[in-house]
């Protein structure tokens, strides 16, 4: 499974999107566009990403631009995996 598919699955599960994340493209806006993605949900998504991909995300590694679009979030995960 590609990184993008795995991130879509995490977003669906944590945000309760009921499959809507399957249509997310790289340019799909996240933060500010999804009512489900509030500050507490961001923490939940980050925790799920850490657990799923088995890496740690430092507080200084994440800012609003990480969740700007689906593409920026997927690219962040890809970069952490390298």
C-alpha positions as protocol buffer text, in pm:
chain_id: "A"
residue {
  index: 1
  type: UNK
  ca { x: 0 y: 0 z: 0 }
}
residue {
  index: 2
  type: UNK
  ca { x: 139 y: 341 z: -96 }
}
residue {
  index: 3
  type: UNK
  ca { x: 197 y: 616 z: 159 }
}
residue {
  index: 4
  type: UNK
  ca { x: -92 y: 819 z: 18 }
}
residue {
  index: 5
  type: UNK
  ca { x: -336 y: 530 z: 56 }
}
residue {
  index: 6
  type: UNK
  ca { x: -222 y: 469 z: 412 }
}
residue {
  index: 7
  type: UNK
  ca { x: -257 y: 838 z: 504 }
}
residue {
  index: 8
  type: UNK
  ca { x: -607 y: 843 z: 347 }
}
residue {
  index: 9
  type: UNK
  ca { x: -700 y: 543 z: 559 }
}
residue {
  index: 10
  type: UNK
  ca { x: -570 y: 712 z: 875 }
}
residue {
  index: 11
  type: UNK
  ca { x: -761 y: 1033 z: 800 }
}
residue {
  index: 12
  type: UNK
  ca { x: -1080 y: 835 z: 734 }
}
residue {
  index: 13
  type: UNK
  ca { x: -1048 y: 642 z: 1059 }
}
residue {
  index: 14
  type: UNK
  ca { x: -945 y: 926 z: 1291 }
}
residue {
  index: 15
  type: UNK
  ca { x: -1174 y: 1194 z: 1146 }
}
residue {
  index: 16
  type: UNK
  ca { x: -1472 y: 964 z: 1082 }
}
residue {
  index: 17
  type: UNK
  ca { x: -1489 y: 1064 z: 715 }
}
residue {
  index: 18
  type: UNK
  ca { x: -1671 y: 745 z: 612 }
}
residue {
  index: 19
  type: UNK
  ca { x: -1465 y: 693 z: 296 }
}
residue {
  index: 20
  type: UNK
  ca { x: -1449 y: 1057 z: 185 }
}
residue {
  index: 21
  type: UNK
  ca { x: -1068 y: 1058 z: 212 }
}
residue {
  index: 22
  type: UNK
  ca { x: -1048 y: 809 z: -75 }
}
residue {
  index: 23
  type: UNK
  ca { x: -1113 y: 1097 z: -315 }
}
residue {
  index: 24
  type: UNK
  ca { x: -844 y: 1324 z: -168 }
}
residue {
  index: 25
  type: UNK
  ca { x: -596 y: 1448 z: -427 }
}
residue {
  index: 26
  type: UNK
  ca { x: -263 y: 1621 z: -347 }
}
residue {
  index: 27
  type: UNK
  ca { x: -426 y: 1966 z: -379 }
}
residue {
  index: 28
  type: UNK
  ca { x: -724 y: 1880 z: -155 }
}
residue {
  index: 29
  type: UNK
  ca { x: -725 y: 2135 z: 130 }
}
residue {
  index: 30
  type: UNK
  ca { x: -733 y: 1994 z: 483 }
}
residue {
  index: 31
  type: UNK
  ca { x: -681 y: 2248 z: 763 }
}
residue {
  index: 32
  type: UNK
  ca { x: -965 y: 2499 z: 756 }
}
residue {
  index: 33
  type: UNK
  ca { x: -1156 y: 2301 z: 493 }
}
residue {
  index: 34
  type: UNK
  ca { x: -1252 y: 1993 z: 695 }
}
residue {
  index: 35
  type: UNK
  ca { x: -1466 y: 2077 z: 999 }
}
residue {
  index: 36
  type: UNK
  ca { x: -1361 y: 1742 z: 1147 }
}
residue {
  index: 37
  type: UNK
  ca { x: -995 y: 1849 z: 1151 }
}
residue {
  index: 38
  type: UNK
  ca { x: -975 y: 2064 z: 1463 }
}
residue {
  index: 39
  type: UNK
  ca { x: -675 y: 2099 z: 1694 }
}
residue {
  index: 40
  type: UNK
  ca { x: -759 y: 1785 z: 1890 }
}
residue {
  index: 41
  type: UNK
  ca { x: -807 y: 1587 z: 1569 }
}
residue {
  index: 42
  type: UNK
  ca { x: -466 y: 1704 z: 1443 }
}
residue {
  index: 43
  type: UNK
  ca { x: -311 y: 1547 z: 1753 }
}
residue {
  index: 44
  type: UNK
  ca { x: -505 y: 1226 z: 1692 }
}
residue {
  index: 45
  type: UNK
  ca { x: -394 y: 1212 z: 1328 }
}
residue {
  index: 46
  type: UNK
  ca { x: -30 y: 1272 z: 1423 }
}
residue {
  index: 47
  type: UNK
  ca { x: -45 y: 1001 z: 1691 }
}
residue {
  index: 48
  type: UNK
  ca { x: -201 y: 755 z: 1446 }
}
residue {
  index: 49
  type: UNK
  ca { x: 65 y: 836 z: 1183 }
}
residue {
  index: 50
  type: UNK
  ca { x: 342 y: 782 z: 1440 }
}
residue {
  index: 51
  type: UNK
  ca { x: 196 y: 449 z: 1545 }
}
residue {
  index: 52
  type: UNK
  ca { x: 119 y: 325 z: 1194 }
}
residue {
  index: 53
  type: UNK
  ca { x: 454 y: 418 z: 1039 }
}
residue {
  index: 54
  type: UNK
  ca { x: 658 y: 352 z: 1356 }
}
residue {
  index: 55
  type: UNK
  ca { x: 837 y: 685 z: 1385 }
}
residue {
  index: 56
  type: UNK
  ca { x: 827 y: 983 z: 1621 }
}
residue {
  index: 57
  type: UNK
  ca { x: 721 y: 1333 z: 1520 }
}
residue {
  index: 58
  type: UNK
  ca { x: 883 y: 1614 z: 1715 }
}
residue {
  index: 59
  type: UNK
  ca { x: 679 y: 1920 z: 1813 }
}
residue {
  index: 60
  type: UNK
  ca { x: 911 y: 2141 z: 1611 }
}
residue {
  index: 61
  type: UNK
  ca { x: 859 y: 1932 z: 1295 }
}
residue {
  index: 62
  type: UNK
  ca { x: 492 y: 2020 z: 1250 }
}
residue {
  index: 63
  type: UNK
  ca { x: 317 y: 2348 z: 1177 }
}
residue {
  index: 64
  type: UNK
  ca { x: 5 y: 2458 z: 993 }
}
residue {
  index: 65
  type: UNK
  ca { x: 165 y: 2401 z: 654 }
}
residue {
  index: 66
  type: UNK
  ca { x: 193 y: 2028 z: 727 }
}
residue {
  index: 67
  type: UNK
  ca { x: -187 y: 2002 z: 718 }
}
residue {
  index: 68
  type: UNK
  ca { x: -245 y: 2262 z: 446 }
}
residue {
  index: 69
  type: UNK
  ca { x: -333 y: 2002 z: 182 }
}
residue {
  index: 70
  type: UNK
  ca { x: -347 y: 1626 z: 156 }
}
residue {
  index: 71
  type: UNK
  ca { x: -31 y: 1646 z: -55 }
}
residue {
  index: 72
  type: UNK
  ca { x: 166 y: 1836 z: 210 }
}
residue {
  index: 73
  type: UNK
  ca { x: 67 y: 1583 z: 474 }
}
residue {
  index: 74
  type: UNK
  ca { x: 157 y: 1285 z: 253 }
}
residue {
  index: 75
  type: UNK
  ca { x: 490 y: 1447 z: 161 }
}
residue {
  index: 76
  type: UNK
  ca { x: 566 y: 1504 z: 530 }
}
residue {
  index: 77
  type: UNK
  ca { x: 511 y: 1132 z: 597 }
}
residue {
  index: 78
  type: UNK
  ca { x: 723 y: 1031 z: 296 }
}
residue {
  index: 79
  type: UNK
  ca { x: 1008 y: 1256 z: 415 }
}
residue {
  index: 80
  type: UNK
  ca { x: 992 y: 1103 z: 766 }
}
residue {
  index: 81
  type: UNK
  ca { x: 1018 y: 755 z: 616 }
}
residue {
  index: 82
  type: UNK
  ca { x: 1345 y: 833 z: 438 }
}
